[in-house]
Amino acid sequence: MSTDPGDRLPGLVAEFLRRHDPAGDRLGFLRARFDAGLAWVHYPVGSGGLAAPRHLQPLVDDEFARVGAPDNRPRRNGIGLGMVAPTLLRHGTTAQRDRLLRPLWTGEDIWCQLFSEPDAGSDLAGLTTRAVRDGGDWVVNGQKVWTSLAHRARWGILLARTATDVGKHQGITCFVCDMTAPGVQVRPLRQLTGEAEFNEVFLTDVRLPDDLRLGGVGEGWRVARTTLMNERVAIGGAPAPREGGLIGLVARTWRDRPELRTAGRHDELVRLWVRAEAARLAALRLRQQLATGEPGPEGSAVKLAFAELAQRISGFEVELLGEAGLRHDDWTMRRPAETDLLTRTATHRYLRARGNSIEGGSSEILRNIIAERVLGLPVEPRSDR
Ligand SMILES: Cc1cc2nc3c(=O)[nH]c(=O)nc-3n(C[C@H](O)[C@H](O)[C@H](O)COP(=O)(O)OP(=O)(O)OC[C@H]3O[C@@H](n4cnc5c(N)ncnc54)[C@H](O)[C@@H]3O)c2cc1C
């Protein structure tokens, strides 16, 4: 029998489907899929995988999708799946991985990212939330802001300062924050769209046991870099079919509504279509590169392209639709469980896209990263290193 995982995987999936009914209990099915190593095939055995090459994952996903198997609702747990899981894999202890990865993958546990603070966004290493050791616990005090999904999250990945007598990048430690712990207070922040996807989070004498520390004391910056690099790939590099996403919506409107067409708009649509396709192919290439390792600074380029395109395409859509493009569907403050821009109005897409060039690293910062770490241009003078 072949030992090549690429040859073995189809048989393993077929065998799994013989034993588990995709139309049966959803959660039971997902848990069993994780236990069989068919969640993330490139993760270690016992952590949802089979230690197989990463590029084989789509083969497994496609086969489960083909038989209509339930998915783990990735849009509900984007931070968990896209950013926390690779961070736990790289920096977590075996006990942490055993405890946290399965309910993360099945979607039972939603995760949030407690990084940004009122005075520490782009300059993340300037954060002031403190964690002080007290016996077997850490006591955390501080404030986080723009925390997407905190109101739904069971766990948060938290950065806190544990030393002040060293350089600012050295004095940070990463924790898994129990969002149900006493002292964690989550307050909604309303956005331009009218919705409150994100929150302020106040941490007052929150006690976290030391076994929720992720990585070594003072090594939080290294852990955060893993999360941030994966964040850029998760936001900018998500798989999309040709003419998928926002450009697909606009192209469909163009085909269905000849009365909206003008020569100038035609030129602009073609320009956007070509850029969207180039961005999609760049993201595809990035995912192929990822199959052989960790995301590099190139992830910043796809995130940057995604943000700029989303703003331009959504702006074009609003203009194309004229008055109708300015009609927003709902201004009541909602807290949606899933982000699905494609089912909302053009106005909603336009307004929500403003945040794309801020969240996950602002476009200015990403341009700095590309200039310095991808293109090797001279670095900006910095006083904090
Ligand atoms: C929709 C949305 C969701 C978010 N979700 C989360 C979340 O779940 N968890 C979380 O922790 N954070 C989250 N954020 C926060 C986000 O990561 C920060 O807003 C972002 O990193 C920018 O930081 P800041 O807002 O403090 O802006 P600042 O750092 O104050 O920057 C202000 C402006 O100055 C520019 N600037 C700053 N420094 C430089 C420099 N050195 N060179 C050039 N330009 C510079 C910036 O690019 C920006 O244009 C979210 C933000 C948004 C919009």
The ligand as an SDF file (V2000), in Angstrom:
LIG
                    3D

 53 58  0  0  0  0  0  0  0  0999 V2000
  -13.1720   46.6210   11.5840 C   0  0  0  0  0  0  0  0  0  0  0  0
  -12.0050   46.5280   12.5360 C   0  0  0  0  0  0  0  0  0  0  0  0
  -11.8350   45.3900   13.2960 C   0  0  0  0  0  0  0  0  0  0  0  0
  -10.7690   45.3060   14.1910 C   0  0  0  0  0  0  0  0  0  0  0  0
  -10.6650   44.1660   14.9580 N   0  0  0  0  0  0  0  0  0  0  0  0
   -9.6650   44.0780   15.8640 C   0  0  0  0  0  0  0  0  0  0  0  0
   -9.5990   42.9530   16.7400 C   0  0  0  0  0  0  0  0  0  0  0  0
  -10.4260   42.0280   16.6690 O   0  0  0  0  0  0  0  0  0  0  0  0
   -8.6130   42.8930   17.6520 N   0  0  0  0  0  0  0  0  0  0  0  0
   -7.6800   43.8830   17.7580 C   0  0  0  0  0  0  0  0  0  0  0  0
   -6.7870   43.7370   18.5880 O   0  0  0  0  0  0  0  0  0  0  0  0
   -7.7220   44.9860   16.9640 N   0  0  0  0  0  0  0  0  0  0  0  0
   -8.6950   45.1080   16.0280 C   0  0  0  0  0  0  0  0  0  0  0  0
   -8.7670   46.2240   15.2140 N   0  0  0  0  0  0  0  0  0  0  0  0
   -7.8120   47.3120   15.4390 C   0  0  0  0  0  0  0  0  0  0  0  0
   -6.7910   47.4950   14.3330 C   0  0  0  0  0  0  0  0  0  0  0  0
   -5.8650   46.4520   14.3180 O   0  0  0  0  0  0  0  0  0  0  0  0
   -6.1190   48.8550   14.5800 C   0  0  0  0  0  0  0  0  0  0  0  0
   -7.1280   49.8540   14.4580 O   0  0  0  0  0  0  0  0  0  0  0  0
   -5.0030   49.1110   13.5970 C   0  0  0  0  0  0  0  0  0  0  0  0
   -3.9090   48.2730   13.8940 O   0  0  0  0  0  0  0  0  0  0  0  0
   -4.5570   50.5840   13.5460 C   0  0  0  0  0  0  0  0  0  0  0  0
   -4.2340   51.0470   14.8080 O   0  0  0  0  0  0  0  0  0  0  0  0
   -4.8580   52.4180   15.4050 P   0  0  0  0  0  0  0  0  0  0  0  0
   -6.3440   52.3730   15.1650 O   0  0  0  0  0  0  0  0  0  0  0  0
   -4.3720   52.5780   16.8120 O   0  0  0  0  0  0  0  0  0  0  0  0
   -4.2800   53.5770   14.4830 O   0  0  0  0  0  0  0  0  0  0  0  0
   -2.9210   54.3820   14.6820 P   0  0  0  0  0  0  0  0  0  0  0  0
   -1.8160   53.4340   14.9630 O   0  0  0  0  0  0  0  0  0  0  0  0
   -3.1730   55.4850   15.6490 O   0  0  0  0  0  0  0  0  0  0  0  0
   -2.7010   54.9560   13.2260 O   0  0  0  0  0  0  0  0  0  0  0  0
   -3.4030   56.1000   12.7400 C   0  0  0  0  0  0  0  0  0  0  0  0
   -2.8960   56.3570   11.3140 C   0  0  0  0  0  0  0  0  0  0  0  0
   -1.4880   56.6260   11.3270 O   0  0  0  0  0  0  0  0  0  0  0  0
   -0.7960   55.7300   10.4700 C   0  0  0  0  0  0  0  0  0  0  0  0
    0.5090   55.3640   11.0250 N   0  0  0  0  0  0  0  0  0  0  0  0
    0.7760   55.0100   12.3060 C   0  0  0  0  0  0  0  0  0  0  0  0
    2.0810   54.7010   12.4310 N   0  0  0  0  0  0  0  0  0  0  0  0
    2.6620   54.8790   11.2000 C   0  0  0  0  0  0  0  0  0  0  0  0
    3.9740   54.6980   10.6670 C   0  0  0  0  0  0  0  0  0  0  0  0
    5.0060   54.2840   11.4330 N   0  0  0  0  0  0  0  0  0  0  0  0
    4.1760   54.9460    9.3480 N   0  0  0  0  0  0  0  0  0  0  0  0
    3.1520   55.3730    8.5470 C   0  0  0  0  0  0  0  0  0  0  0  0
    1.8960   55.5600    8.9960 N   0  0  0  0  0  0  0  0  0  0  0  0
    1.6340   55.3060   10.3020 C   0  0  0  0  0  0  0  0  0  0  0  0
   -1.7070   54.4990   10.4210 C   0  0  0  0  0  0  0  0  0  0  0  0
   -1.4510   53.7090    9.3160 O   0  0  0  0  0  0  0  0  0  0  0  0
   -3.0860   55.1470   10.4000 C   0  0  0  0  0  0  0  0  0  0  0  0
   -3.4420   55.5690    9.1020 O   0  0  0  0  0  0  0  0  0  0  0  0
   -9.8330   46.3590   14.3120 C   0  0  0  0  0  0  0  0  0  0  0  0
   -9.9970   47.5140   13.5260 C   0  0  0  0  0  0  0  0  0  0  0  0
  -11.0670   47.6100   12.6590 C   0  0  0  0  0  0  0  0  0  0  0  0
  -11.2080   48.8480   11.8150 C   0  0  0  0  0  0  0  0  0  0  0  0
  1  2  1  0
  2  3  1  0
  2 52  2  0
  3  4  2  0
  4  5  1  0
  4 50  1  0
  5  6  2  0
  6  7  1  0
  6 13  1  0
  7  8  2  0
  7  9  1  0
  9 10  1  0
 10 11  2  0
 10 12  1  0
 12 13  2  0
 13 14  1  0
 14 15  1  0
 14 50  1  0
 15 16  1  0
 16 17  1  0
 16 18  1  0
 18 19  1  0
 18 20  1  0
 20 21  1  0
 20 22  1  0
 22 23  1  0
 23 24  1  0
 24 25  2  0
 24 26  1  0
 24 27  1  0
 27 28  1  0
 28 29  2  0
 28 30  1  0
 28 31  1  0
 31 32  1  0
 32 33  1  0
 33 34  1  0
 33 48  1  0
 34 35  1  0
 35 36  1  0
 35 46  1  0
 36 37  1  0
 36 45  1  0
 37 38  2  0
 38 39  1  0
 39 40  1  0
 39 45  2  0
 40 41  1  0
 40 42  2  0
 42 43  1  0
 43 44  2  0
 44 45  1  0
 46 47  1  0
 46 48  1  0
 48 49  1  0
 50 51  2  0
 51 52  1  0
 52 53  1  0
M  END
$$$$
